[in-house]
C-alpha cells in the first residue's frame, strides 16, 4: 500500500467527534457492552440482566445489573468483604471466595424475586458442568416458571482458563441463576480432550490449592524459624490448619443458603475531635443593616473626639 499523507486540516477538526468518556479513560469496552445490552425486538420492554463481575486487589464485586436510558440499575449485589459473616475470614480474593460470592449473589437475587424455593440450583458443589436450560425449568412446582437469566459481564478482565471471574459464574449457576456458558474456561478443562475434570474444579471451589500452599509454607517456616514468614500470616495468626479449609468453605456455603441476607454488624463510628470552623456565618438582611449602623456610629464617635 503506497504511503498516503494524513491531512488534518480545518475540516477534519470541525468534524472530529471524541470517544465516550469511559472509552477515553479505558474503563469500558463499548463493543462488548453494546452486544450485552441490546435487546431483541421480539422481547421489547422486557429487562435484560447482566452478571457483572469486577475483581479488585482486596475485594470481589458481583452485581445483577439492568441497563436503562438513565444508566445502569443494580438489582442486587454481593461482595467478598461480606463473607466473614458466613465464616470465611481470610483469602477473600481467591477462586473459592469468588465462588462463594457468586453463590451469595444468586441466593440473594432469587430471594428478592420470591423464587428462591423454586430454583435451588446445585445441592452440592461438585465442580461438574451443568448445561443451562434455555426452556422451562423443571425444578419448580409451576411448570410455566422460567429461571432467572443473566449474561456474564467481565469488563476488561482477561478470560483465561481458570480465571476467578468464572468462579463467580459457577457460584451463581450453582445458586440457581441461569447464565449461558460453556466449561471451556473452568479450571481442569482439557482442550485436547475437550473434557472437564470436575475433581480439579471442585478442589479450586473448596480452596484445596490454598491448603496445599499453606501446608508448604508452614513446613518451610518450621524448618527455618529465624526467617520471617510473609505468606499466610493471618491464617497462622488465626491458627487455621490446612485440613480445615475445605470444611470452612462447606459451612460457608450452607450458611449462605440458610440466610443470604445476613451481613456484618456495623462498626461504631469513632468520635473524633471537633475541628475549628473558620468559615464566617452568613448574616441576614436585618443583621447586616444593624452592623452597618454600628460601624457608622463608631466612626462618628471617633470623629467627634
Secondary structure as GFF3:
##gff-version 3
##sequence-region A 1 305
A	DSSP	alpha_helix	10	15	.	.	.	ID=ss1
A	DSSP	alpha_helix	21	24	.	.	.	ID=ss2
A	DSSP	alpha_helix	30	37	.	.	.	ID=ss3
A	DSSP	three_ten_helix	41	43	.	.	.	ID=ss4
A	DSSP	beta_strand	49	55	.	.	.	ID=ss5
A	DSSP	beta_strand	60	68	.	.	.	ID=ss6
A	DSSP	beta_strand	71	79	.	.	.	ID=ss7
A	DSSP	three_ten_helix	80	86	.	.	.	ID=ss8
A	DSSP	alpha_helix	95	113	.	.	.	ID=ss9
A	DSSP	beta_strand	151	153	.	.	.	ID=ss10
A	DSSP	alpha_helix	164	174	.	.	.	ID=ss11
A	DSSP	three_ten_helix	183	185	.	.	.	ID=ss12
A	DSSP	beta_strand	189	190	.	.	.	ID=ss13
A	DSSP	beta_strand	195	196	.	.	.	ID=ss14
A	DSSP	alpha_helix	198	205	.	.	.	ID=ss15
A	DSSP	alpha_helix	208	223	.	.	.	ID=ss16
A	DSSP	alpha_helix	233	237	.	.	.	ID=ss17
A	DSSP	three_ten_helix	242	244	.	.	.	ID=ss18
A	DSSP	alpha_helix	245	258	.	.	.	ID=ss19
A	DSSP	alpha_helix	285	304	.	.	.	ID=ss20
###
